[in-house]
Amino acid sequence: MPSGTVYCDGSIFFAGLSGASLYEAVLSATKVIEVKRHLQREFKRLRTAVAGPDGYLYILTNNRDGRGNAAPDDDIIIRINPGRGFVKSVLLVSFSNPTLKPLY
C-alpha cells in the first residue's frame, strides 16, 4: 500500500512500507511511462514522502513502531534532490532531542 504521495518534476513519488522503497511513477502527458524503485531496503520501512519548499523530497522512515528490533536511531528523515541524480543526505531525528543533524 503506497503512503505519502507527492508530485515532483513530472513524476509521482510514493513511499512503500512493506516494500521498504521509494517508488517513482514517471508521467507523460496522459499515462505512466515507467515505475522506478529507489532506496530499496536501504533504510527499512519508508512511511511518507513530502516535497519541501527547497525543491527536495523528504522521506520519513517508520521503524520504531514496535515491529522488529528497532535501534534508537532507526527513524530518520532522508532528504533527496530528485533533479540531480537522486543525491541524498540523511538527517537523524532523535526523539529525546528533536534537533536535526546530518547522519551522512
Backbone as a ProteinNet text record, in pm:
[ID]
protein_1_A
[PRIMARY]
MPSGTVYCDGSIFFAGLSGASLYEAVLSATKVIEVKRHLQREFKRLRTAVAGPDGYLYILTNNRDGRGNAAPDDDIIIRINPGRGFVKSVLLVSFSNPTLKPLY
[TERTIARY]
84.2	0	88.3	74	156.9	117.7	214.1	191.8	264.5	209.3	276.5	308	209.2	227.7	252.4	351.6	384.3	423.9	381.6	419.7	541.9	641.2	763.2	828.9	849.3	924	877.4	747.6	696.4	682.5	699.1	684.7	600.8	538.1	470.2	557.4	593	673.4	584.5	604.2	530.2	614.9	597.1	672.7	597.9	674.2	615.3	668.2	580.4	622.6	676.5	594.1	636.7	743.4	742.6	843.9	972.6	969	1085.2	1156.9	1079.2	1134.2	1058.8	1123.5	1057.3	1031.7	907	869.1	849.2	882.2	864.1	787.8	671	593.3	620.1	695	729.9	611.2	567.1	446.1	476.5	390.7	386.3	261.8	220	101.6	-24.5	-31.5	-156.3	-143.6	-20.1	-8.4	124.5	133.7	259.1	344	466	550.7	657	682.8	781.6	762.8	788.2	789	928.5	991.4	1126.4	1119.2	1213.6	1221.5	1354.8	1347.7	1466.6	1480.7	1602.3	1632.2	1586.6	1584.2	1529.6	1596.9	1519.6	1559.5	1683.3	1721.1	1837.8	1811.3	1687.8	1651.9	1535.3	1510.4	1398.4	1265.8	1169.4	1032.2	1019.7	975.6	955.3	808.6	780.6	642.6	579.7	646.1	581.3	685	640.1	724	651.7	725.7	668.6	769.6	717.3	802.6	829.1	954.6	989.7	991	986.2	987.8	1120.8	1223.8	1355.5	1371.9	1264.7	1271.6	1318.4	1353.5	1395.1	1273.3	1288.8	1189.9	1239.8	1148	1180.1	1103.2	1175.1	1117.9	1134.6	1026.7	1029.1	1023.4	1109.3	1104.7	1012.2	971.2	880.8	928	1033.3	1093.1	1079	1029.6	1017.5	871.7	796.4	653.7	621.8	723.8	700.7	722	760.1	786.3	936.6	982	1124	1202.9	1333	1423.3	1479	1409	1448.5	1561.1	1655.1	1762.7	1718.1	1781.9	1740.1	1741.2	1831	1838.5	1775.3	1682.7	1622.1	1525.5	1466.8	1378	1451.9	1455.9	1532.2	1450.2	1497.8	1443.3	1549.2	1510.2	1601.3	1568.2	1667.9	1647	1707	1625.8	1667.6	1648.3	1747.2	1734.7	1701.6	1574.4	1536.8	1586.4	1617.8	1662.6	1811.3	1886.3	2031.3	2077.2	2019.7	2064.3	2034.5	1932.7	1887.6	1993.8	2064.4	2161.4	2085	2131.1	2058	2147	2084.4	2150.2	2053.4	2105.7	2023.5	2032.9	1918.2	1912.3	1863.1	1932.9	1896.3	1801.4	1690.2	1594.3	1595.6	1630.8	1628.9	1500.7	1427.4	1302.5	1326.7	1442.8	1474.6	1533.1	1588.6	1644.3	1599.5	1495.7	1433.7	1510.5	1636.5	1712.9	1755.9	1774.6	1819.2	1968.6	2036.2	2178.9	2209	2304.2	2337.7	2393.1	2340.4	2392	2502.4	2479.8	2583.9	2535.7
-117.8	0	123.6	212.9	333.2	431.5	511.8	610.7	738.1	852.4	979.2	1010.5	1027.7	1053.5	1201.8	1231	1369.5	1378.8	1488.1	1515	1604.6	1570.1	1649.8	1628.6	1735.5	1731.6	1623.8	1613.2	1519.1	1376.3	1352.4	1218.3	1223.7	1110.7	1094.4	1001.5	1046.6	967.4	920.1	796.2	745.6	643.1	640.9	550.5	418.8	312.4	181.4	120.1	102.7	44.5	-96.5	-185.3	-325.4	-345.7	-265.2	-276.2	-205.2	-126.7	-53.7	21	89.2	160.2	289.6	378.3	496.2	467.7	477.5	449.8	580.1	578	693.5	650.3	707.6	684.4	802.2	777.2	880.6	899.2	1023.1	1051.8	1112.8	1077.2	1152.7	1240.1	1297.6	1384.1	1307.1	1177.7	1103.9	973.5	929.7	799.9	785.7	681.1	643.7	570.3	617.1	552.3	461.2	478.4	394.4	405.2	295.8	298.3	256.5	343.8	318	292.2	214.2	182.5	235.4	323.5	385.3	342.9	351	327.8	190	94.6	-37.4	-99.2	-109.8	-168.6	-103.2	13.4	83.2	142.6	184.4	247.7	178.4	54	-23.5	35.3	50.4	88.5	239.4	277.6	418.5	452.4	556.5	591.3	690.4	801.1	906.1	988.3	1052.9	1142.4	1275.5	1383.1	1517	1602.2	1703.2	1798	1916.9	1953.3	2069.5	2195.3	2311.3	2437.3	2462.5	2382.9	2396.3	2309.6	2238.3	2152.4	2011.1	1983.2	1848.9	1765.9	1634.3	1542.4	1502.5	1491.9	1448	1319.6	1215.9	1083.8	1049.7	1006.8	968	816.3	760.2	616	584.5	458.4	413.7	277.9	280.4	156.7	138	238.2	230.7	217.2	140.6	125.5	-8	-70.9	-196.6	-320.2	-302.5	-418	-439.4	-557.6	-588.2	-534.9	-527.5	-480.6	-344.8	-240.8	-106	-53.4	14.3	83.1	226.8	294.7	431.6	528.1	506.8	598.9	541.4	450.3	386.8	475.5	574.8	662.4	788.6	811.3	922.2	994.1	1109.9	1183.8	1181.1	1140.2	1132.2	1248.7	1327.7	1439.9	1403.9	1416.2	1374.9	1489.9	1509.8	1605.2	1526.5	1517.8	1432.8	1484.8	1611.6	1668	1654.6	1601.2	1590.3	1447.3	1356.1	1217.8	1149.3	1195.2	1134.7	1141.6	1254.1	1277.4	1283.8	1210	1204.9	1242.9	1299	1319.9	1269.8	1223.8	1164.6	1250.9	1282.9	1362	1273.8	1273.6	1191.7	1268.5	1206.6	1266.3	1184.9	1248.5	1182.3	1221.4	1124.9	1155.6	1220.9	1196.6	1261.3	1401	1425.3	1555.8	1586.1	1666.3	1681	1767.3	1796.3	1871.4	1778.4	1834.4	1756.3	1772.2	1662.8	1669.8	1571.2	1605.8	1513.3	1382.2	1272.9	1140.7	1104.8	1133.4	1123.9	1193.8
0	0	0	-98.1	-100.3	9.7	47.3	151.7	113.1	148.5	128.2	-15.4	-97.8	-240.1	-266.2	-352.3	-386.2	-532.9	-597.8	-736.9	-738.2	-821.7	-830.3	-966.8	-1040.4	-1166.9	-1264.7	-1287.1	-1386.4	-1339.4	-1210.2	-1154.5	-1027.8	-997.3	-869.4	-785.7	-667.3	-573.7	-461.2	-417.9	-302.4	-229.2	-98.6	-12.7	1.6	23.8	45.1	173.2	271	399.1	382.1	330.2	322	215.2	110.5	7	43.2	151.5	201.6	89.8	5.8	-108.9	-132.5	-206.1	-258.7	-406.2	-446.9	-584.7	-660	-787.8	-874.2	-998.4	-1018.3	-1140	-1233	-1339.5	-1436.7	-1530.2	-1545.1	-1620.4	-1756.3	-1853.8	-1979.1	-1968	-2075.3	-2070.7	-2032.3	-2066	-2045.8	-1967.8	-1936.6	-1869.1	-1796.2	-1716.4	-1650.4	-1752.8	-1773.8	-1874.5	-1813.5	-1683.7	-1616.7	-1465.2	-1394.9	-1248.8	-1204	-1125.7	-1075.1	-925.6	-876.9	-734.4	-680.7	-581.1	-523.4	-376.2	-325.6	-183.7	-135.6	-223.5	-192.9	-70.4	37.9	165.9	228	178.6	232.1	370.7	394.9	521.6	590.3	557.1	611.6	566	655.8	618.7	596.5	476.6	444.6	463	540.6	576.5	480.2	455	377	302.2	195.8	116.6	102.8	121	102.7	25.1	-43.5	-114.9	-24.7	-10.6	69.2	-15.4	47.8	-26.5	-97.2	-64.3	-125	-249.8	-290.7	-407.9	-380.2	-256.5	-218	-177.8	-185.3	-128.3	10.3	103.7	239.4	266.2	304.7	327.5	474.9	537.5	678.4	688.9	773.9	797.4	914.3	923.2	1030	1080.2	1162.1	1211.5	1361.9	1432.8	1578.7	1620.9	1546.7	1576.8	1643.7	1703.4	1773.9	1688.7	1563.9	1476.7	1465.6	1486.7	1477.4	1595.4	1579.2	1684.1	1644	1679.9	1640.3	1728.4	1665.2	1736.2	1763.8	1858.7	1892	1774.2	1677.3	1563.9	1435.7	1451	1334.5	1256.9	1318.9	1243.4	1204.9	1075.5	1019.7	914.1	878	764.6	655.8	537.2	424.2	331.1	297	206.1	70.9	-34.2	-167.5	-264.7	-349.7	-458.3	-584.1	-621.8	-735	-868.9	-878.1	-1004.6	-1029.6	-935.3	-950.7	-929.8	-1002.1	-994.4	-863.7	-795.2	-670.4	-561	-554.4	-447.5	-316.2	-215.3	-89	28.1	128.5	256.4	361.7	471.5	575.3	699.3	755.4	876.8	989.7	1100.2	1214.6	1304.6	1340	1431.2	1558.8	1666.9	1796.5	1868.5	1917.9	1986.5	2122.6	2181.2	2307.9	2286.2	2167.6	2131.3	1989.2	1970.8	1838.1	1739.3	1761.9	1663.1	1550	1432.6	1318.1	1302	1270.3	1240.6	1130.1	1043.4	934.7	988.2	935.8	971.8	873.4	744.9	641.6	519
[MASK]
++++++++++++++++++++++++++++++++++++++++++++++++++++++++++++++++++++++++++++++++++++++++++++++++++++++++

